[in-house]
């Protein structure tokens, strides 16, 4: 297995980190315009039946994912050449996604700084415990983790908690020392109050309901994408003293190989290993960078729609096996005869 060293990773990707303003603006247009059109169609559908509205809202949510990817790239500084326009467009996206721009930018930077580091449990991430961390917890701590990692909690309740509640309050201890982060949350909340007031005046409660539905479906899709790209069997989790940024990027981020239409909707974020190697590569250059470098194709774990569902059963990083394991494996390996396994 070829070693990807930290002094080599930038050389693999540097040629692709140049944003193209024309391509970026076209992506803004082909994401926002269909989103607003589908929003209008959803409103018309809602006047006939709430159930007729849902499939249209789901289509709008797919464009919502693209808008989130634009915000994501703006936050990384990879979308426009101009910082001024990156921040302007990123903040507009944040109103649609209900995700405070500066707060998420800071939070996501922590994710990139610590991805695959088992000593860090950053705010907003899907927390992963090692086997030994889990075993060291009390009965209640183990029970809570099992509830937390249950699919309904992770993919149904979790997105609502993060995007509707967690991002509305700047009181988390991680946020408090950062004035820009706190201000970003309050500014976003103020803009959302204006947005929902306008929706209510123009469309009544139906407008509020449609927007919240679209945002929620977008959040569910986003959480699922994030989960699949970091929670897989032969991933990468190491304590700080053994952690390596390049290895964490290539071996701790999957290549989620999607059908072309879904790759388009998700802004090429399936090339997540490339993104973690160099966050300055704009989303529309990730595929080219992957195809140009053979090592990025052979060293990465590839997931597809056919096998990605298997990741849902994986709950722990096992230090001995150096892979993710399921709850069943945890019981068989460590909890047989232990009353806590009952």
C-alpha positions as a LaTeX table, in Angstrom:
\begin{tabular}{lrrr}
\hline
Residue & $x$ (\AA) & $y$ (\AA) & $z$ (\AA) \\
\hline
Unk1 & 0.00 & 0.00 & 0.00 \\
Unk2 & 1.50 & 3.31 & $-1.07$ \\
Unk3 & 2.05 & 5.78 & 1.75 \\
Unk4 & 0.33 & 9.14 & 1.31 \\
Unk5 & 2.55 & 11.53 & 3.22 \\
Unk6 & 1.59 & 15.00 & 4.38 \\
Unk7 & 4.27 & 16.61 & 2.23 \\
Unk8 & 2.89 & 14.87 & $-0.86$ \\
Unk9 & $-0.85$ & 15.53 & $-0.59$ \\
Unk10 & $-0.75$ & 19.19 & $-1.57$ \\
Unk11 & 1.22 & 18.38 & $-4.71$ \\
Unk12 & $-1.48$ & 15.94 & $-5.83$ \\
Unk13 & $-4.22$ & 18.52 & $-5.63$ \\
Unk14 & $-2.73$ & 21.99 & $-5.94$ \\
Unk15 & $-3.32$ & 22.32 & $-9.69$ \\
Unk16 & $-7.07$ & 21.93 & $-9.10$ \\
Unk17 & $-7.57$ & 24.47 & $-6.33$ \\
Unk18 & $-8.20$ & 27.44 & $-8.61$ \\
Unk19 & $-11.83$ & 28.62 & $-8.59$ \\
Unk20 & $-13.45$ & 29.64 & $-11.86$ \\
Unk21 & $-15.92$ & 32.50 & $-11.37$ \\
Unk22 & $-17.97$ & 31.62 & $-14.46$ \\
Unk23 & $-18.45$ & 28.02 & $-13.37$ \\
Unk24 & $-19.25$ & 29.13 & $-9.84$ \\
Unk25 & $-21.92$ & 31.62 & $-10.94$ \\
Unk26 & $-23.47$ & 29.04 & $-13.26$ \\
Unk27 & $-23.70$ & 26.67 & $-10.31$ \\
Unk28 & $-25.41$ & 29.38 & $-8.28$ \\
Unk29 & $-27.96$ & 29.90 & $-11.06$ \\
Unk30 & $-28.64$ & 26.23 & $-11.78$ \\
Unk31 & $-29.14$ & 25.60 & $-8.06$ \\
Unk32 & $-31.18$ & 28.59 & $-6.90$ \\
Unk33 & $-33.49$ & 29.02 & $-9.90$ \\
Unk34 & $-34.80$ & 25.41 & $-9.89$ \\
Unk35 & $-35.05$ & 25.57 & $-6.09$ \\
Unk36 & $-37.38$ & 28.58 & $-6.21$ \\
Unk37 & $-39.39$ & 27.14 & $-9.10$ \\
Unk38 & $-39.91$ & 23.88 & $-7.23$ \\
Unk39 & $-40.82$ & 25.83 & $-4.10$ \\
Unk40 & $-43.62$ & 27.48 & $-6.09$ \\
Unk41 & $-44.75$ & 24.13 & $-7.47$ \\
Unk42 & $-44.77$ & 22.72 & $-3.93$ \\
Unk43 & $-47.03$ & 25.56 & $-2.82$ \\
Unk44 & $-49.47$ & 24.86 & $-5.64$ \\
Unk45 & $-49.37$ & 21.13 & $-4.86$ \\
Unk46 & $-50.01$ & 21.87 & $-1.18$ \\
Unk47 & $-53.25$ & 23.62 & $-2.11$ \\
Unk48 & $-54.49$ & 20.26 & $-3.40$ \\
Unk49 & $-52.91$ & 17.87 & $-0.91$ \\
Unk50 & $-50.10$ & 17.86 & 1.61 \\
Unk51 & $-49.12$ & 14.43 & 0.30 \\
Unk52 & $-48.83$ & 15.80 & $-3.23$ \\
Unk53 & $-46.47$ & 18.45 & $-1.89$ \\
Unk54 & $-43.94$ & 15.99 & $-0.42$ \\
Unk55 & $-42.40$ & 14.60 & $-3.65$ \\
Unk56 & $-41.98$ & 18.13 & $-4.98$ \\
Unk57 & $-40.42$ & 19.20 & $-1.67$ \\
Unk58 & $-38.01$ & 16.28 & $-1.95$ \\
Unk59 & $-36.91$ & 17.45 & $-5.41$ \\
Unk60 & $-36.45$ & 20.95 & $-4.00$ \\
Unk61 & $-34.39$ & 19.43 & $-1.18$ \\
Unk62 & $-32.00$ & 17.94 & $-3.74$ \\
Unk63 & $-31.35$ & 21.46 & $-4.97$ \\
Unk64 & $-31.13$ & 22.46 & $-1.32$ \\
Unk65 & $-28.19$ & 20.06 & $-1.02$ \\
Unk66 & $-26.50$ & 21.82 & $-3.95$ \\
Unk67 & $-27.07$ & 25.17 & $-2.22$ \\
Unk68 & $-25.55$ & 23.75 & 0.94 \\
Unk69 & $-22.51$ & 22.61 & $-1.05$ \\
Unk70 & $-22.13$ & 26.14 & $-2.40$ \\
Unk71 & $-22.22$ & 27.47 & 1.17 \\
Unk72 & $-19.73$ & 24.77 & 2.14 \\
Unk73 & $-17.30$ & 25.78 & $-0.62$ \\
Unk74 & $-17.69$ & 29.47 & 0.16 \\
Unk75 & $-16.84$ & 28.71 & 3.78 \\
Unk76 & $-13.67$ & 26.93 & 2.66 \\
Unk77 & $-12.66$ & 29.84 & 0.44 \\
Unk78 & $-12.77$ & 27.65 & $-2.67$ \\
Unk79 & $-15.81$ & 28.90 & $-4.61$ \\
Unk80 & $-15.03$ & 32.44 & $-5.86$ \\
Unk81 & $-11.73$ & 34.24 & $-6.28$ \\
Unk82 & $-13.17$ & 37.17 & $-4.35$ \\
Unk83 & $-13.53$ & 36.73 & $-0.59$ \\
Unk84 & $-16.23$ & 39.40 & $-0.62$ \\
Unk85 & $-18.41$ & 37.42 & $-3.02$ \\
Unk86 & $-17.68$ & 34.13 & $-1.26$ \\
Unk87 & $-19.01$ & 35.56 & 1.97 \\
Unk88 & $-21.99$ & 37.28 & 0.36 \\
Unk89 & $-23.16$ & 34.18 & $-1.49$ \\
Unk90 & $-22.37$ & 31.96 & 1.49 \\
Unk91 & $-24.56$ & 34.08 & 3.75 \\
Unk92 & $-27.44$ & 34.02 & 1.25 \\
Unk93 & $-27.14$ & 30.22 & 1.14 \\
Unk94 & $-27.19$ & 30.13 & 4.94 \\
Unk95 & $-30.68$ & 31.64 & 5.01 \\
Unk96 & $-31.98$ & 28.91 & 2.70 \\
Unk97 & $-30.23$ & 26.14 & 4.65 \\
Unk98 & $-30.92$ & 27.65 & 8.12 \\
Unk99 & $-27.22$ & 27.15 & 8.88 \\
Unk100 & $-25.36$ & 30.21 & 10.25 \\
Unk101 & $-22.54$ & 30.87 & 7.83 \\
Unk102 & $-19.69$ & 31.90 & 10.14 \\
Unk103 & $-20.67$ & 29.46 & 12.90 \\
Unk104 & $-20.75$ & 26.53 & 10.52 \\
Unk105 & $-17.53$ & 27.71 & 8.84 \\
Unk106 & $-15.75$ & 27.62 & 12.19 \\
Unk107 & $-17.35$ & 24.33 & 13.22 \\
Unk108 & $-16.51$ & 22.66 & 9.91 \\
Unk109 & $-12.90$ & 23.83 & 10.18 \\
Unk110 & $-12.72$ & 21.85 & 13.44 \\
Unk111 & $-13.98$ & 18.81 & 11.59 \\
Unk112 & $-11.22$ & 19.12 & 8.99 \\
Unk113 & $-8.60$ & 19.71 & 11.66 \\
Unk114 & $-9.62$ & 16.63 & 13.65 \\
Unk115 & $-11.23$ & 14.21 & 11.17 \\
Unk116 & $-10.22$ & 10.67 & 12.09 \\
Unk117 & $-8.75$ & 11.80 & 15.44 \\
Unk118 & $-10.39$ & 9.62 & 18.07 \\
Unk119 & $-9.47$ & 12.05 & 20.86 \\
Unk120 & $-11.71$ & 14.79 & 19.44 \\
Unk121 & $-15.52$ & 14.79 & 19.56 \\
Unk122 & $-16.41$ & 18.01 & 17.78 \\
Unk123 & $-19.75$ & 19.78 & 17.95 \\
Unk124 & $-22.07$ & 18.95 & 15.06 \\
Unk125 & $-20.36$ & 15.68 & 14.14 \\
Unk126 & $-21.70$ & 12.15 & 14.34 \\
Unk127 & $-19.83$ & 11.09 & 17.47 \\
Unk128 & $-17.92$ & 7.80 & 17.20 \\
Unk129 & $-16.63$ & 6.03 & 20.28 \\
Unk130 & $-13.81$ & 3.51 & 20.25 \\
Unk131 & $-14.48$ & 0.15 & 21.85 \\
Unk132 & $-12.46$ & 1.06 & 24.91 \\
Unk133 & $-14.18$ & 4.43 & 25.29 \\
Unk134 & $-17.54$ & 2.68 & 25.19 \\
Unk135 & $-16.52$ & 0.00 & 27.68 \\
Unk136 & $-15.25$ & 2.65 & 30.10 \\
Unk137 & $-18.66$ & 4.33 & 30.27 \\
Unk138 & $-21.35$ & 3.69 & 32.86 \\
Unk139 & $-24.50$ & 1.72 & 32.07 \\
Unk140 & $-26.28$ & 4.99 & 31.36 \\
Unk141 & $-23.44$ & 6.27 & 29.16 \\
Unk142 & $-23.49$ & 3.09 & 27.10 \\
Unk143 & $-27.28$ & 3.17 & 26.82 \\
Unk144 & $-27.26$ & 6.80 & 25.72 \\
Unk145 & $-24.66$ & 6.09 & 23.03 \\
Unk146 & $-26.69$ & 3.17 & 21.71 \\
Unk147 & $-29.78$ & 5.42 & 21.50 \\
Unk148 & $-27.73$ & 8.16 & 19.88 \\
Unk149 & $-26.36$ & 5.81 & 17.21 \\
Unk150 & $-29.74$ & 4.18 & 16.50 \\
Unk151 & $-30.70$ & 5.02 & 12.87 \\
Unk152 & $-33.91$ & 6.86 & 13.83 \\
Unk153 & $-31.92$ & 9.07 & 16.20 \\
Unk154 & $-29.07$ & 9.67 & 13.76 \\
Unk155 & $-30.99$ & 10.24 & 10.54 \\
Unk156 & $-34.51$ & 11.36 & 11.58 \\
Unk157 & $-34.24$ & 13.14 & 14.94 \\
Unk158 & $-30.63$ & 14.30 & 14.59 \\
Unk159 & $-31.08$ & 16.52 & 11.51 \\
Unk160 & $-34.04$ & 18.31 & 13.12 \\
Unk161 & $-32.09$ & 18.84 & 16.33 \\
Unk162 & $-29.01$ & 20.25 & 14.59 \\
Unk163 & $-30.61$ & 22.47 & 11.96 \\
Unk164 & $-33.73$ & 23.65 & 13.79 \\
Unk165 & $-32.45$ & 23.90 & 17.38 \\
Unk166 & $-28.68$ & 23.59 & 17.84 \\
Unk167 & $-27.89$ & 26.23 & 15.22 \\
Unk168 & $-30.37$ & 28.68 & 16.78 \\
Unk169 & $-28.51$ & 29.06 & 20.10 \\
Unk170 & $-24.94$ & 30.36 & 20.57 \\
Unk171 & $-24.65$ & 29.07 & 24.11 \\
Unk172 & $-22.65$ & 25.91 & 23.42 \\
Unk173 & $-19.33$ & 26.08 & 25.22 \\
Unk174 & $-17.50$ & 25.56 & 21.93 \\
Unk175 & $-19.14$ & 28.66 & 20.42 \\
Unk176 & $-18.92$ & 31.11 & 23.33 \\
Unk177 & $-15.23$ & 32.15 & 23.00 \\
Unk178 & $-15.73$ & 33.11 & 19.34 \\
Unk179 & $-17.55$ & 36.43 & 18.91 \\
Unk180 & $-17.89$ & 36.06 & 15.14 \\
Unk181 & $-19.53$ & 32.65 & 15.59 \\
Unk182 & $-22.00$ & 33.96 & 18.17 \\
Unk183 & $-22.86$ & 37.01 & 16.06 \\
Unk184 & $-23.37$ & 34.80 & 13.02 \\
Unk185 & $-26.01$ & 32.79 & 14.85 \\
Unk186 & $-27.93$ & 35.88 & 16.01 \\
Unk187 & $-27.75$ & 37.51 & 12.56 \\
Unk188 & $-28.96$ & 34.32 & 10.89 \\
Unk189 & $-31.83$ & 34.04 & 13.39 \\
Unk190 & $-32.85$ & 37.62 & 12.67 \\
Unk191 & $-32.81$ & 36.98 & 8.91 \\
Unk192 & $-34.84$ & 33.81 & 9.40 \\
Unk193 & $-37.45$ & 35.71 & 11.39 \\
Unk194 & $-37.79$ & 38.12 & 8.48 \\
Unk195 & $-37.93$ & 35.26 & 5.97 \\
Unk196 & $-40.62$ & 33.33 & 7.81 \\
Unk197 & $-42.61$ & 36.49 & 8.48 \\
Unk198 & $-42.61$ & 37.20 & 4.74 \\
Unk199 & $-43.56$ & 33.62 & 3.94 \\
Unk200 & $-46.46$ & 33.86 & 6.39 \\
Unk201 & $-47.68$ & 37.18 & 4.98 \\
Unk202 & $-47.43$ & 36.00 & 1.37 \\
Unk203 & $-48.45$ & 32.34 & 1.69 \\
Unk204 & $-49.84$ & 31.82 & 5.18 \\
Unk205 & $-48.89$ & 28.87 & 7.33 \\
Unk206 & $-48.49$ & 26.80 & 4.15 \\
Unk207 & $-45.41$ & 28.83 & 3.20 \\
Unk208 & $-43.81$ & 28.27 & 6.61 \\
Unk209 & $-44.62$ & 24.56 & 6.52 \\
Unk210 & $-43.23$ & 24.09 & 2.99 \\
Unk211 & $-39.95$ & 25.84 & 3.79 \\
Unk212 & $-39.43$ & 23.88 & 7.00 \\
Unk213 & $-40.21$ & 20.64 & 5.17 \\
Unk214 & $-37.68$ & 21.37 & 2.42 \\
Unk215 & $-34.99$ & 22.36 & 4.92 \\
Unk216 & $-35.64$ & 19.24 & 6.98 \\
Unk217 & $-35.39$ & 16.94 & 3.95 \\
Unk218 & $-32.21$ & 18.75 & 2.89 \\
Unk219 & $-30.79$ & 18.22 & 6.39 \\
Unk220 & $-31.62$ & 14.49 & 6.34 \\
Unk221 & $-29.87$ & 14.07 & 2.99 \\
Unk222 & $-26.89$ & 16.11 & 4.19 \\
Unk223 & $-26.48$ & 14.15 & 7.41 \\
Unk224 & $-26.68$ & 10.89 & 5.48 \\
Unk225 & $-23.99$ & 12.04 & 3.04 \\
Unk226 & $-21.73$ & 13.17 & 5.87 \\
Unk227 & $-22.27$ & 9.87 & 7.71 \\
Unk228 & $-21.50$ & 7.64 & 4.75 \\
Unk229 & $-18.31$ & 9.52 & 3.99 \\
Unk230 & $-16.79$ & 9.01 & 7.43 \\
Unk231 & $-18.47$ & 5.93 & 8.93 \\
Unk232 & $-17.36$ & 2.81 & 7.10 \\
Unk233 & $-15.68$ & $-0.44$ & 8.08 \\
Unk234 & $-12.07$ & 0.09 & 7.01 \\
Unk235 & $-11.95$ & 3.76 & 7.94 \\
Unk236 & $-9.35$ & 5.67 & 9.92 \\
Unk237 & $-9.44$ & 6.60 & 13.61 \\
Unk238 & $-6.28$ & 7.22 & 15.58 \\
Unk239 & $-5.36$ & 9.00 & 18.84 \\
Unk240 & $-3.56$ & 12.32 & 18.53 \\
Unk241 & $-0.07$ & 10.88 & 18.89 \\
Unk242 & $-0.61$ & 8.54 & 15.90 \\
Unk243 & $-2.91$ & 10.74 & 13.82 \\
Unk244 & $-1.78$ & 11.81 & 10.35 \\
Unk245 & $-3.71$ & 14.35 & 8.30 \\
Unk246 & $-3.05$ & 12.83 & 4.88 \\
Unk247 & $-3.89$ & 9.29 & 6.00 \\
Unk248 & $-7.03$ & 10.58 & 7.70 \\
Unk249 & $-8.09$ & 12.22 & 4.42 \\
Unk250 & $-7.41$ & 9.27 & 2.11 \\
Unk251 & $-8.30$ & 6.40 & 4.43 \\
Unk252 & $-10.81$ & 8.14 & 6.70 \\
Unk253 & $-12.98$ & 9.62 & 3.93 \\
Unk254 & $-14.81$ & 7.46 & 1.45 \\
Unk255 & $-15.30$ & 7.86 & $-2.28$ \\
Unk256 & $-19.10$ & 7.72 & $-2.50$ \\
Unk257 & $-19.53$ & 6.72 & $-6.14$ \\
Unk258 & $-22.99$ & 7.91 & $-7.06$ \\
Unk259 & $-24.94$ & 7.83 & $-10.33$ \\
Unk260 & $-24.14$ & 10.94 & $-12.37$ \\
Unk261 & $-27.44$ & 12.67 & $-11.62$ \\
Unk262 & $-26.98$ & 12.23 & $-7.86$ \\
Unk263 & $-23.33$ & 13.23 & $-8.15$ \\
Unk264 & $-24.56$ & 16.47 & $-9.75$ \\
Unk265 & $-27.17$ & 17.12 & $-7.07$ \\
Unk266 & $-24.63$ & 16.51 & $-4.30$ \\
Unk267 & $-22.02$ & 18.79 & $-5.82$ \\
Unk268 & $-19.42$ & 16.04 & $-6.29$ \\
Unk269 & $-19.04$ & 15.79 & $-2.51$ \\
Unk270 & $-18.76$ & 12.01 & $-2.96$ \\
Unk271 & $-15.12$ & 12.68 & $-3.83$ \\
Unk272 & $-14.69$ & 13.36 & $-0.15$ \\
Unk273 & $-11.15$ & 12.07 & 0.13 \\
Unk274 & $-10.01$ & 14.69 & $-2.39$ \\
Unk275 & $-11.90$ & 17.37 & $-0.51$ \\
Unk276 & $-10.21$ & 16.43 & 2.77 \\
Unk277 & $-6.80$ & 16.37 & 1.15 \\
Unk278 & $-7.29$ & 19.93 & $-0.06$ \\
Unk279 & $-10.45$ & 21.88 & 0.91 \\
Unk280 & $-9.41$ & 24.67 & $-1.48$ \\
Unk281 & $-10.35$ & 22.51 & $-4.47$ \\
Unk282 & $-13.83$ & 23.71 & $-5.57$ \\
Unk283 & $-16.49$ & 21.04 & $-5.82$ \\
Unk284 & $-16.55$ & 21.14 & $-9.63$ \\
Unk285 & $-12.83$ & 20.20 & $-9.76$ \\
Unk286 & $-12.94$ & 17.26 & $-7.34$ \\
Unk287 & $-13.72$ & 14.62 & $-9.97$ \\
Unk288 & $-10.94$ & 15.81 & $-12.28$ \\
Unk289 & $-8.44$ & 15.72 & $-9.41$ \\
Unk290 & $-9.55$ & 12.19 & $-8.50$ \\
Unk291 & $-9.26$ & 10.97 & $-12.10$ \\
Unk292 & $-5.86$ & 12.60 & $-12.60$ \\
Unk293 & $-4.22$ & 10.87 & $-9.63$ \\
Unk294 & $-4.26$ & 7.07 & $-9.70$ \\
Unk295 & $-3.26$ & 6.82 & $-6.06$ \\
Unk296 & $-6.46$ & 8.62 & $-5.07$ \\
Unk297 & $-8.44$ & 5.94 & $-6.90$ \\
Unk298 & $-6.64$ & 2.91 & $-5.49$ \\
Unk299 & $-6.09$ & 3.93 & $-1.85$ \\
Unk300 & $-9.59$ & 5.12 & $-1.05$ \\
Unk301 & $-12.57$ & 3.03 & 0.09 \\
Unk302 & $-15.31$ & 3.15 & $-2.54$ \\
Unk303 & $-18.95$ & 3.02 & $-1.49$ \\
Unk304 & $-22.00$ & 2.87 & $-3.75$ \\
Unk305 & $-25.76$ & 3.00 & $-3.35$ \\
Unk306 & $-25.61$ & $-0.79$ & $-3.30$ \\
Unk307 & $-23.34$ & $-1.20$ & $-0.29$ \\
Unk308 & $-23.51$ & 2.10 & 1.62 \\
Unk309 & $-26.43$ & 0.87 & 3.74 \\
Unk310 & $-24.14$ & $-1.62$ & 5.46 \\
Unk311 & $-22.45$ & 1.30 & 7.23 \\
Unk312 & $-25.57$ & 1.85 & 9.35 \\
Unk313 & $-24.83$ & $-1.19$ & 11.52 \\
Unk314 & $-21.33$ & 0.03 & 12.40 \\
Unk315 & $-21.16$ & 1.80 & 15.76 \\
Unk316 & $-17.62$ & 1.63 & 17.20 \\
Unk317 & $-14.01$ & 1.91 & 16.11 \\
Unk318 & $-12.22$ & $-1.11$ & 17.48 \\
Unk319 & $-8.59$ & $-0.44$ & 18.37 \\
Unk320 & $-7.56$ & $-4.11$ & 18.18 \\
Unk321 & $-9.10$ & $-4.90$ & 14.80 \\
Unk322 & $-8.51$ & $-1.36$ & 13.46 \\
Unk323 & $-11.93$ & $-1.24$ & 11.82 \\
Unk324 & $-15.50$ & $-0.26$ & 12.62 \\
Unk325 & $-17.60$ & $-2.91$ & 14.32 \\
Unk326 & $-21.29$ & $-3.46$ & 14.96 \\
Unk327 & $-23.13$ & $-3.74$ & 18.27 \\
Unk328 & $-23.33$ & $-7.53$ & 17.75 \\
Unk329 & $-19.56$ & $-7.73$ & 17.39 \\
Unk330 & $-19.12$ & $-5.54$ & 20.46 \\
Unk331 & $-21.23$ & $-7.93$ & 22.54 \\
Unk332 & $-19.46$ & $-11.03$ & 21.24 \\
Unk333 & $-15.98$ & $-9.61$ & 21.70 \\
Unk334 & $-16.25$ & $-7.68$ & 24.96 \\
Unk335 & $-19.59$ & $-8.03$ & 26.72 \\
Unk336 & $-20.29$ & $-11.76$ & 26.87 \\
Unk337 & $-21.18$ & $-12.52$ & 30.44 \\
Unk338 & $-21.35$ & $-8.83$ & 31.27 \\
Unk339 & $-24.71$ & $-7.88$ & 32.76 \\
Unk340 & $-24.63$ & $-4.61$ & 30.81 \\
Unk341 & $-25.09$ & $-6.55$ & 27.56 \\
Unk342 & $-28.52$ & $-7.68$ & 28.65 \\
\hline
\end{tabular}
